[in-house]
Amino acid sequence: MGSAQEGVDLALAAHRRGLLDERGLELVLAYYGGEGALAPLPPEEVLARLGGVSPERLRGLVPARGRPFGPRLLLRAPLGSGGMGTVYEGYDRVLQRRVAVKVVRPDKLGSAAHARYLARFEREARAMARVRHPSCVAIFDVGRGPEGEPYLVMELVEGESLAARLAREGPQDPRRVARWGKALAEGLAACHEAEVVHRDVKPANVLLDAHGLPHLTDFGIALDREALTKLTASMAALGTLGYLPPEQAGGREVDARADVYALGATLYEALTGRLPFEGKVA
């Protein structure tokens, strides 16, 4: 007889391997959240009964257990890392669902810029929490980890970034790009209605799910209207060169039109394999 957590770990591993479908995973997680929470059946028996996965198919499957991160979360494999933090695949033990967890990088916690990074992280949480749209990655929770490190719990989008897709396949079919453009434009419209300017739209910040649908992520430098009015010239050019409109690259104040420009540059690259403007920075 194994523990409920061992059963959850094995079910998640079987799901990642393609042995357990979404419905089977839901049934197994529901079991461990209910009658199997305290005195569960052996994990192999649970997966056989509820998921139709025979013990023979589970042999040699070693679940990635993850490490506890506070009383509620498990952190598993890292999914990516940026200037502000690392994103992990995670598991919410209370709501019994897989999530993405973005944790501030440890080296930022003791730096002289600590307050600035924390303010930026909290700004991302506020920005994402105000946006509700299928084309924007949803935020579920925000908090502090065991050592005081801030974290965000977000929707887990399984797939790859548009940047990875373009690097592997090159220019995309125009009809597919048109569908992406429509979905992302609607997502950005939801951002702008919430008075949020993303300010860093680019292929690396567009996630494509298993169905090929795009999701806008990484609101790390997103600013609301109040923050925009306080923005200094030294911070105005935050973003990624190649996708910035001239006014943003020049350090001037930007608004929602900057996101429209960046989306256009992103879609242009998806169609042609190159940016609309290339050259050296003056």
Buried (B, 14 or more C-beta within 10 A) or exposed (E): EBBBBBBBBBBBBBBBEEBBBEEBBBBBBEBBBEEBEEEBBBBBBBBBEBBBBEEEBBEEBEBEBBEEBEEBBBBBEEBBEEEBBBBBBBBBBEBBBBBBBBBBBEEBBEEEEEEEBBEBBEBBBBBBBBBEBEBBBBBBBBBEBEEEBBBBBBBBBEBBBBBBBBEEEEEBEEEEBEBBBEBBBEBBBBBBEBBBBBBBBBBBBBBBBEEEBBBBBBBBBBBBEEBBEEBEEEEBBBBBEBBBBEBBBEBBEBBBEBBBBBBBBBBBBBBEEEBEEEEEEE
